[in-house]
Amino acid sequence: MASLKTLSLTVLLVMLATGAAAQAPPPQTPPPDAAPPQAQPEGSRREVMRLYIVQRMRETLALSDAQTLKAMEILEAIDKQRAANQSDMRSVMEEIRRQIQNPAATDDRFKELVAEFQKRQVRNEASTRELENRLMAVLTPRQQAQFIVLRRQLLEEMREEGAGGRSRPGRPGGPWGR
């Protein structure tokens, strides 16, 4: 019975991974004077990364099928929250940049913008922390300890890939892009 569950979960993971790949349009031969091809879309990259993280968690932490499905759900929520947080911060950052370029901007305006930036930063970090706590609650104490170690390993791997051009150095992607 356990092997049937494992097999069905593995099939589910493969289906999700191939589903993400199938959504991409088929490759076309570009004309000789065309611009170089663009990178993989951010959404599908995140999905592949999320599936990779879940698979690593499943192997390293010996997750049950139920834990694996819950982890997938929470990691997707973390990704969505992080994207929303980045969009939220982008708007205030754009206003800060505009005001820096504005010679008539006052210190009071800068105080307001800095306060707004800090307020949003605290709110966004709290929402992400809440989701990370939900993920930890799915794990046993041993799995939580193993996850802390695994997360550090994954962050280091992403930083190393960043040096190779796959992501920006010091800014790894995925659910823990800190």
MIKESE-689678 format. One record per residue (C-alpha): residue in three letters; x, y, z; residue number from 1. Coordinates in pm, whole numbers, plus 50000, padded with zeros to 5 digits. Layout:
BEGIN
<pt><r>Ala</r><xx>X</xx><yy>Y</yy><zz>Z</zz><k>NUM</k></pt>
...
This chain:
BEGIN
<pt><r>Met</r><xx>50000</xx><yy>50000</yy><zz>50000</zz><k>1</k></pt>
<pt><r>Ala</r><xx>50279</xx><yy>50244</yy><zz>50087</zz><k>2</k></pt>
<pt><r>Ser</r><xx>50453</xx><yy>50174</yy><zz>49758</zz><k>3</k></pt>
<pt><r>Leu</r><xx>50130</xx><yy>50241</yy><zz>49571</zz><k>4</k></pt>
<pt><r>Lys</r><xx>50100</xx><yy>50578</yy><zz>49745</zz><k>5</k></pt>
<pt><r>Thr</r><xx>50463</xx><yy>50657</yy><zz>49670</zz><k>6</k></pt>
<pt><r>Leu</r><xx>50416</xx><yy>50557</yy><zz>49307</zz><k>7</k></pt>
<pt><r>Ser</r><xx>50101</xx><yy>50766</yy><zz>49274</zz><k>8</k></pt>
<pt><r>Leu</r><xx>50270</xx><yy>51069</yy><zz>49433</zz><k>9</k></pt>
<pt><r>Thr</r><xx>50571</xx><yy>51029</yy><zz>49205</zz><k>10</k></pt>
<pt><r>Val</r><xx>50338</xx><yy>51011</yy><zz>48905</zz><k>11</k></pt>
<pt><r>Leu</r><xx>50163</xx><yy>51327</yy><zz>49031</zz><k>12</k></pt>
<pt><r>Leu</r><xx>50496</xx><yy>51512</yy><zz>49064</zz><k>13</k></pt>
<pt><r>Val</r><xx>50601</xx><yy>51401</yy><zz>48714</zz><k>14</k></pt>
<pt><r>Met</r><xx>50264</xx><yy>51506</yy><zz>48573</zz><k>15</k></pt>
<pt><r>Leu</r><xx>50295</xx><yy>51848</yy><zz>48734</zz><k>16</k></pt>
<pt><r>Ala</r><xx>50648</xx><yy>51892</yy><zz>48603</zz><k>17</k></pt>
<pt><r>Thr</r><xx>50559</xx><yy>51781</yy><zz>48252</zz><k>18</k></pt>
<pt><r>Gly</r><xx>50239</xx><yy>51988</yy><zz>48264</zz><k>19</k></pt>
<pt><r>Ala</r><xx>50447</xx><yy>52299</yy><zz>48329</zz><k>20</k></pt>
<pt><r>Ala</r><xx>50677</xx><yy>52208</yy><zz>48042</zz><k>21</k></pt>
<pt><r>Ala</r><xx>50381</xx><yy>52132</yy><zz>47814</zz><k>22</k></pt>
<pt><r>Gln</r><xx>50238</xx><yy>52479</yy><zz>47868</zz><k>23</k></pt>
<pt><r>Ala</r><xx>50538</xx><yy>52634</yy><zz>47699</zz><k>24</k></pt>
<pt><r>Pro</r><xx>50496</xx><yy>52682</yy><zz>47323</zz><k>25</k></pt>
<pt><r>Pro</r><xx>50694</xx><yy>52447</yy><zz>47101</zz><k>26</k></pt>
<pt><r>Pro</r><xx>51038</xx><yy>52575</yy><zz>47007</zz><k>27</k></pt>
<pt><r>Gln</r><xx>51056</xx><yy>52752</yy><zz>46674</zz><k>28</k></pt>
<pt><r>Thr</r><xx>51356</xx><yy>52804</yy><zz>46454</zz><k>29</k></pt>
<pt><r>Pro</r><xx>51435</xx><yy>53176</yy><zz>46471</zz><k>30</k></pt>
<pt><r>Pro</r><xx>51533</xx><yy>53364</yy><zz>46158</zz><k>31</k></pt>
<pt><r>Pro</r><xx>51908</xx><yy>53427</yy><zz>46127</zz><k>32</k></pt>
<pt><r>Asp</r><xx>51873</xx><yy>53797</yy><zz>46213</zz><k>33</k></pt>
<pt><r>Ala</r><xx>51650</xx><yy>53738</yy><zz>46519</zz><k>34</k></pt>
<pt><r>Ala</r><xx>51741</xx><yy>53850</yy><zz>46869</zz><k>35</k></pt>
<pt><r>Pro</r><xx>51882</xx><yy>53585</yy><zz>47104</zz><k>36</k></pt>
<pt><r>Pro</r><xx>51621</xx><yy>53363</yy><zz>47272</zz><k>37</k></pt>
<pt><r>Gln</r><xx>51476</xx><yy>53483</yy><zz>47601</zz><k>38</k></pt>
<pt><r>Ala</r><xx>51504</xx><yy>53297</yy><zz>47927</zz><k>39</k></pt>
<pt><r>Gln</r><xx>51236</xx><yy>53061</yy><zz>48052</zz><k>40</k></pt>
<pt><r>Pro</r><xx>50927</xx><yy>53246</yy><zz>48183</zz><k>41</k></pt>
<pt><r>Glu</r><xx>50948</xx><yy>53332</yy><zz>48552</zz><k>42</k></pt>
<pt><r>Gly</r><xx>50627</xx><yy>53144</yy><zz>48641</zz><k>43</k></pt>
<pt><r>Ser</r><xx>50736</xx><yy>52811</yy><zz>48497</zz><k>44</k></pt>
<pt><r>Arg</r><xx>51083</xx><yy>52852</yy><zz>48649</zz><k>45</k></pt>
<pt><r>Arg</r><xx>50926</xx><yy>52903</yy><zz>48990</zz><k>46</k></pt>
<pt><r>Glu</r><xx>50702</xx><yy>52600</yy><zz>48942</zz><k>47</k></pt>
<pt><r>Val</r><xx>50995</xx><yy>52379</yy><zz>48845</zz><k>48</k></pt>
<pt><r>Met</r><xx>51193</xx><yy>52512</yy><zz>49142</zz><k>49</k></pt>
<pt><r>Arg</r><xx>50901</xx><yy>52446</yy><zz>49375</zz><k>50</k></pt>
<pt><r>Leu</r><xx>50868</xx><yy>52088</yy><zz>49249</zz><k>51</k></pt>
<pt><r>Tyr</r><xx>51243</xx><yy>52041</yy><zz>49292</zz><k>52</k></pt>
<pt><r>Ile</r><xx>51225</xx><yy>52167</yy><zz>49651</zz><k>53</k></pt>
<pt><r>Val</r><xx>50930</xx><yy>51940</yy><zz>49731</zz><k>54</k></pt>
<pt><r>Gln</r><xx>51114</xx><yy>51642</yy><zz>49585</zz><k>55</k></pt>
<pt><r>Arg</r><xx>51428</xx><yy>51724</yy><zz>49785</zz><k>56</k></pt>
<pt><r>Met</r><xx>51216</xx><yy>51764</yy><zz>50098</zz><k>57</k></pt>
<pt><r>Arg</r><xx>51043</xx><yy>51433</yy><zz>50029</zz><k>58</k></pt>
<pt><r>Glu</r><xx>51374</xx><yy>51252</yy><zz>49991</zz><k>59</k></pt>
<pt><r>Thr</r><xx>51570</xx><yy>51426</yy><zz>50267</zz><k>60</k></pt>
<pt><r>Leu</r><xx>51295</xx><yy>51453</yy><zz>50527</zz><k>61</k></pt>
<pt><r>Ala</r><xx>51116</xx><yy>51127</yy><zz>50437</zz><k>62</k></pt>
<pt><r>Leu</r><xx>50786</xx><yy>51310</yy><zz>50404</zz><k>63</k></pt>
<pt><r>Ser</r><xx>50462</xx><yy>51115</yy><zz>50400</zz><k>64</k></pt>
<pt><r>Asp</r><xx>50232</xx><yy>51155</yy><zz>50102</zz><k>65</k></pt>
<pt><r>Ala</r><xx>50004</xx><yy>51383</yy><zz>50305</zz><k>66</k></pt>
<pt><r>Gln</r><xx>50299</xx><yy>51596</yy><zz>50419</zz><k>67</k></pt>
<pt><r>Thr</r><xx>50425</xx><yy>51620</yy><zz>50061</zz><k>68</k></pt>
<pt><r>Leu</r><xx>50092</xx><yy>51740</yy><zz>49929</zz><k>69</k></pt>
<pt><r>Lys</r><xx>50057</xx><yy>51992</yy><zz>50212</zz><k>70</k></pt>
<pt><r>Ala</r><xx>50416</xx><yy>52115</yy><zz>50153</zz><k>71</k></pt>
<pt><r>Met</r><xx>50339</xx><yy>52162</yy><zz>49782</zz><k>72</k></pt>
<pt><r>Glu</r><xx>50031</xx><yy>52367</yy><zz>49871</zz><k>73</k></pt>
<pt><r>Ile</r><xx>50216</xx><yy>52586</yy><zz>50122</zz><k>74</k></pt>
<pt><r>Leu</r><xx>50518</xx><yy>52639</yy><zz>49896</zz><k>75</k></pt>
<pt><r>Glu</r><xx>50285</xx><yy>52756</yy><zz>49620</zz><k>76</k></pt>
<pt><r>Ala</r><xx>50123</xx><yy>52999</yy><zz>49865</zz><k>77</k></pt>
<pt><r>Ile</r><xx>50470</xx><yy>53122</yy><zz>49966</zz><k>78</k></pt>
<pt><r>Asp</r><xx>50557</xx><yy>53183</yy><zz>49600</zz><k>79</k></pt>
<pt><r>Lys</r><xx>50235</xx><yy>53374</yy><zz>49541</zz><k>80</k></pt>
<pt><r>Gln</r><xx>50286</xx><yy>53576</yy><zz>49858</zz><k>81</k></pt>
<pt><r>Arg</r><xx>50643</xx><yy>53659</yy><zz>49763</zz><k>82</k></pt>
<pt><r>Ala</r><xx>50534</xx><yy>53776</yy><zz>49416</zz><k>83</k></pt>
<pt><r>Ala</r><xx>50262</xx><yy>53993</yy><zz>49572</zz><k>84</k></pt>
<pt><r>Asn</r><xx>50513</xx><yy>54132</yy><zz>49822</zz><k>85</k></pt>
<pt><r>Gln</r><xx>50758</xx><yy>54218</yy><zz>49547</zz><k>86</k></pt>
<pt><r>Ser</r><xx>50487</xx><yy>54398</yy><zz>49352</zz><k>87</k></pt>
<pt><r>Asp</r><xx>50381</xx><yy>54583</yy><zz>49665</zz><k>88</k></pt>
<pt><r>Met</r><xx>50737</xx><yy>54695</yy><zz>49738</zz><k>89</k></pt>
<pt><r>Arg</r><xx>50800</xx><yy>54787</yy><zz>49375</zz><k>90</k></pt>
<pt><r>Ser</r><xx>50533</xx><yy>55058</yy><zz>49384</zz><k>91</k></pt>
<pt><r>Val</r><xx>50678</xx><yy>55233</yy><zz>49688</zz><k>92</k></pt>
<pt><r>Met</r><xx>51032</xx><yy>55195</yy><zz>49551</zz><k>93</k></pt>
<pt><r>Glu</r><xx>50925</xx><yy>55364</yy><zz>49226</zz><k>94</k></pt>
<pt><r>Glu</r><xx>50786</xx><yy>55657</yy><zz>49424</zz><k>95</k></pt>
<pt><r>Ile</r><xx>51106</xx><yy>55682</yy><zz>49629</zz><k>96</k></pt>
<pt><r>Arg</r><xx>51311</xx><yy>55690</yy><zz>49308</zz><k>97</k></pt>
<pt><r>Arg</r><xx>51087</xx><yy>55959</yy><zz>49160</zz><k>98</k></pt>
<pt><r>Gln</r><xx>51121</xx><yy>56172</yy><zz>49472</zz><k>99</k></pt>
<pt><r>Ile</r><xx>51500</xx><yy>56131</yy><zz>49482</zz><k>100</k></pt>
<pt><r>Gln</r><xx>51507</xx><yy>56273</yy><zz>49129</zz><k>101</k></pt>
<pt><r>Asn</r><xx>51276</xx><yy>56557</yy><zz>49231</zz><k>102</k></pt>
<pt><r>Pro</r><xx>51486</xx><yy>56852</yy><zz>49354</zz><k>103</k></pt>
<pt><r>Ala</r><xx>51177</xx><yy>57000</yy><zz>49523</zz><k>104</k></pt>
<pt><r>Ala</r><xx>51110</xx><yy>56690</yy><zz>49737</zz><k>105</k></pt>
<pt><r>Thr</r><xx>51107</xx><yy>56769</yy><zz>50107</zz><k>106</k></pt>
<pt><r>Asp</r><xx>51245</xx><yy>56582</yy><zz>50403</zz><k>107</k></pt>
<pt><r>Asp</r><xx>50889</xx><yy>56534</yy><zz>50525</zz><k>108</k></pt>
<pt><r>Arg</r><xx>50802</xx><yy>56354</yy><zz>50200</zz><k>109</k></pt>
<pt><r>Phe</r><xx>51109</xx><yy>56132</yy><zz>50237</zz><k>110</k></pt>
<pt><r>Lys</r><xx>51010</xx><yy>56053</yy><zz>50598</zz><k>111</k></pt>
<pt><r>Glu</r><xx>50665</xx><yy>55949</yy><zz>50478</zz><k>112</k></pt>
<pt><r>Leu</r><xx>50810</xx><yy>55728</yy><zz>50205</zz><k>113</k></pt>
<pt><r>Val</r><xx>51064</xx><yy>55565</yy><zz>50434</zz><k>114</k></pt>
<pt><r>Ala</r><xx>50793</xx><yy>55499</yy><zz>50695</zz><k>115</k></pt>
<pt><r>Glu</r><xx>50567</xx><yy>55348</yy><zz>50427</zz><k>116</k></pt>
<pt><r>Phe</r><xx>50851</xx><yy>55134</yy><zz>50295</zz><k>117</k></pt>
<pt><r>Gln</r><xx>50931</xx><yy>55004</yy><zz>50644</zz><k>118</k></pt>
<pt><r>Lys</r><xx>50563</xx><yy>54940</yy><zz>50722</zz><k>119</k></pt>
<pt><r>Arg</r><xx>50519</xx><yy>54735</yy><zz>50404</zz><k>120</k></pt>
<pt><r>Gln</r><xx>50845</xx><yy>54552</yy><zz>50463</zz><k>121</k></pt>
<pt><r>Val</r><xx>50739</xx><yy>54446</yy><zz>50815</zz><k>122</k></pt>
<pt><r>Arg</r><xx>50391</xx><yy>54344</yy><zz>50691</zz><k>123</k></pt>
<pt><r>Asn</r><xx>50533</xx><yy>54144</yy><zz>50401</zz><k>124</k></pt>
<pt><r>Glu</r><xx>50791</xx><yy>53967</yy><zz>50616</zz><k>125</k></pt>
<pt><r>Ala</r><xx>50519</xx><yy>53878</yy><zz>50870</zz><k>126</k></pt>
<pt><r>Ser</r><xx>50295</xx><yy>53729</yy><zz>50601</zz><k>127</k></pt>
<pt><r>Thr</r><xx>50581</xx><yy>53520</yy><zz>50463</zz><k>128</k></pt>
<pt><r>Arg</r><xx>50686</xx><yy>53411</yy><zz>50812</zz><k>129</k></pt>
<pt><r>Glu</r><xx>50327</xx><yy>53301</yy><zz>50882</zz><k>130</k></pt>
<pt><r>Leu</r><xx>50332</xx><yy>53074</yy><zz>50577</zz><k>131</k></pt>
<pt><r>Glu</r><xx>50676</xx><yy>52937</yy><zz>50667</zz><k>132</k></pt>
<pt><r>Asn</r><xx>50540</xx><yy>52859</yy><zz>51016</zz><k>133</k></pt>
<pt><r>Arg</r><xx>50252</xx><yy>52669</yy><zz>50854</zz><k>134</k></pt>
<pt><r>Leu</r><xx>50507</xx><yy>52466</yy><zz>50661</zz><k>135</k></pt>
<pt><r>Met</r><xx>50706</xx><yy>52390</yy><zz>50975</zz><k>136</k></pt>
<pt><r>Ala</r><xx>50386</xx><yy>52282</yy><zz>51154</zz><k>137</k></pt>
<pt><r>Val</r><xx>50340</xx><yy>52007</yy><zz>50894</zz><k>138</k></pt>
<pt><r>Leu</r><xx>50677</xx><yy>51858</yy><zz>50991</zz><k>139</k></pt>
<pt><r>Thr</r><xx>50784</xx><yy>51655</yy><zz>51291</zz><k>140</k></pt>
<pt><r>Pro</r><xx>51054</xx><yy>51809</yy><zz>51516</zz><k>141</k></pt>
<pt><r>Arg</r><xx>51322</xx><yy>51593</yy><zz>51348</zz><k>142</k></pt>
<pt><r>Gln</r><xx>51197</xx><yy>51692</yy><zz>51004</zz><k>143</k></pt>
<pt><r>Gln</r><xx>51198</xx><yy>52057</yy><zz>51108</zz><k>144</k></pt>
<pt><r>Ala</r><xx>51566</xx><yy>52031</yy><zz>51202</zz><k>145</k></pt>
<pt><r>Gln</r><xx>51642</xx><yy>51848</yy><zz>50876</zz><k>146</k></pt>
<pt><r>Phe</r><xx>51447</xx><yy>52112</yy><zz>50684</zz><k>147</k></pt>
<pt><r>Ile</r><xx>51654</xx><yy>52394</yy><zz>50836</zz><k>148</k></pt>
<pt><r>Val</r><xx>51969</xx><yy>52222</yy><zz>50711</zz><k>149</k></pt>
<pt><r>Leu</r><xx>51814</xx><yy>52144</yy><zz>50371</zz><k>150</k></pt>
<pt><r>Arg</r><xx>51696</xx><yy>52503</yy><zz>50327</zz><k>151</k></pt>
<pt><r>Arg</r><xx>52051</xx><yy>52629</yy><zz>50389</zz><k>152</k></pt>
<pt><r>Gln</r><xx>52185</xx><yy>52378</yy><zz>50133</zz><k>153</k></pt>
<pt><r>Leu</r><xx>51928</xx><yy>52486</yy><zz>49876</zz><k>154</k></pt>
<pt><r>Leu</r><xx>52008</xx><yy>52854</yy><zz>49930</zz><k>155</k></pt>
<pt><r>Glu</r><xx>52379</xx><yy>52782</yy><zz>49884</zz><k>156</k></pt>
<pt><r>Glu</r><xx>52308</xx><yy>52587</yy><zz>49564</zz><k>157</k></pt>
<pt><r>Met</r><xx>52101</xx><yy>52877</yy><zz>49430</zz><k>158</k></pt>
<pt><r>Arg</r><xx>52374</xx><yy>53126</yy><zz>49513</zz><k>159</k></pt>
<pt><r>Glu</r><xx>52628</xx><yy>52910</yy><zz>49331</zz><k>160</k></pt>
<pt><r>Glu</r><xx>52397</xx><yy>52893</yy><zz>49029</zz><k>161</k></pt>
<pt><r>Gly</r><xx>52361</xx><yy>53271</yy><zz>49052</zz><k>162</k></pt>
<pt><r>Ala</r><xx>52733</xx><yy>53307</yy><zz>49000</zz><k>163</k></pt>
<pt><r>Gly</r><xx>52688</xx><yy>53107</yy><zz>48680</zz><k>164</k></pt>
<pt><r>Gly</r><xx>52425</xx><yy>53346</yy><zz>48548</zz><k>165</k></pt>
<pt><r>Arg</r><xx>52102</xx><yy>53161</yy><zz>48627</zz><k>166</k></pt>
<pt><r>Ser</r><xx>51994</xx><yy>53410</yy><zz>48892</zz><k>167</k></pt>
<pt><r>Arg</r><xx>52131</xx><yy>53731</yy><zz>49032</zz><k>168</k></pt>
<pt><r>Pro</r><xx>52414</xx><yy>53682</yy><zz>49281</zz><k>169</k></pt>
<pt><r>Gly</r><xx>52301</xx><yy>53731</yy><zz>49637</zz><k>170</k></pt>
<pt><r>Arg</r><xx>51936</xx><yy>53714</yy><zz>49531</zz><k>171</k></pt>
<pt><r>Pro</r><xx>51843</xx><yy>53350</yy><zz>49488</zz><k>172</k></pt>
<pt><r>Gly</r><xx>51500</xx><yy>53266</yy><zz>49359</zz><k>173</k></pt>
<pt><r>Gly</r><xx>51250</xx><yy>53020</yy><zz>49491</zz><k>174</k></pt>
<pt><r>Pro</r><xx>51046</xx><yy>53035</yy><zz>49805</zz><k>175</k></pt>
<pt><r>Trp</r><xx>51332</xx><yy>53145</yy><zz>50031</zz><k>176</k></pt>
<pt><r>Gly</r><xx>51492</xx><yy>53410</yy><zz>49818</zz><k>177</k></pt>
<pt><r>Arg</r><xx>51652</xx><yy>53602</yy><zz>50101</zz><k>178</k></pt>
